[in-house]
Amino acid sequence: PAGLELRPKPRDFTNPKFHELRTDGELFWVIRNGTERTRMISYSPSYITEDEAWMVIHYLRTFTKKAGIG
């Protein structure tokens, strides 16, 4: 419900277009550095390690399988 108030709206990670357009490297950069004009902040290594960022990416990529894609 809180996501309804966010601008821009949160991503739909089950959308196949999202996964087609984003490389793992791009996702890694966003996870570590945030995204301008959003509430996604930059994380210092004390908050999320490189290994944890890669775990998040691997988890995100499972959403396409759950949606019957790929």
C-alpha positions as CSV (number, residue, x, y, z in Angstrom):
1,P,0.0,0.0,0.0
2,A,2.8,2.5,0.8
3,G,4.1,2.0,-2.8
4,L,1.0,3.7,-4.2
5,E,2.2,7.0,-2.8
6,L,5.7,6.8,-4.4
7,R,6.6,8.8,-7.4
8,P,7.8,7.3,-9.6
9,K,5.9,4.1,-8.8
10,P,7.9,1.0,-7.8
11,R,9.0,-1.3,-10.6
12,D,7.1,-4.4,-11.5
13,F,9.9,-7.0,-11.4
14,T,7.7,-9.6,-13.0
15,N,7.6,-7.5,-16.2
16,P,9.6,-9.3,-18.8
17,K,10.6,-6.0,-20.5
18,F,12.3,-4.9,-17.4
19,H,14.6,-8.0,-17.5
20,E,15.2,-7.7,-21.2
21,L,16.4,-4.1,-20.9
22,R,18.6,-4.3,-17.8
23,T,21.9,-6.1,-17.6
24,D,23.1,-7.6,-14.3
25,G,25.8,-4.9,-14.3
26,E,23.2,-2.1,-14.5
27,L,21.2,-3.6,-11.7
28,F,24.3,-3.9,-9.6
29,W,25.2,-0.2,-10.2
30,V,21.7,0.9,-9.2
31,I,21.6,-1.3,-6.1
32,R,25.0,0.1,-4.9
33,N,24.5,3.8,-6.1
34,G,20.8,4.4,-6.0
35,T,18.7,6.2,-8.7
36,E,18.3,9.9,-9.2
37,R,14.9,11.4,-8.8
38,T,13.7,8.4,-6.8
39,R,13.8,7.5,-3.1
40,M,16.3,4.7,-3.9
41,I,19.3,5.9,-2.0
42,S,23.0,5.0,-2.4
43,Y,24.2,2.2,0.0
44,S,27.6,2.3,1.4
45,P,29.5,-1.0,1.7
46,S,28.5,-1.0,5.4
47,Y,24.9,-1.5,4.4
48,I,25.1,-3.9,1.5
49,T,28.1,-5.8,0.4
50,E,29.0,-6.7,-3.2
51,D,28.0,-10.3,-2.5
52,E,24.6,-9.2,-1.1
53,A,24.0,-7.0,-4.1
54,W,24.6,-10.0,-6.4
55,M,22.2,-12.1,-4.2
56,V,19.5,-9.4,-4.7
57,I,20.1,-9.5,-8.5
58,H,19.9,-13.3,-8.6
59,Y,16.7,-13.1,-6.6
60,L,15.2,-10.5,-8.9
61,R,15.9,-12.7,-11.9
62,T,13.8,-15.5,-10.4
63,F,10.7,-13.3,-10.7
64,T,10.5,-13.9,-14.5
65,K,10.3,-17.7,-13.8
66,K,7.6,-17.1,-11.2
67,A,5.6,-15.1,-13.8
68,G,6.1,-17.9,-16.3
69,I,8.7,-16.1,-18.3
70,G,12.0,-17.5,-19.4
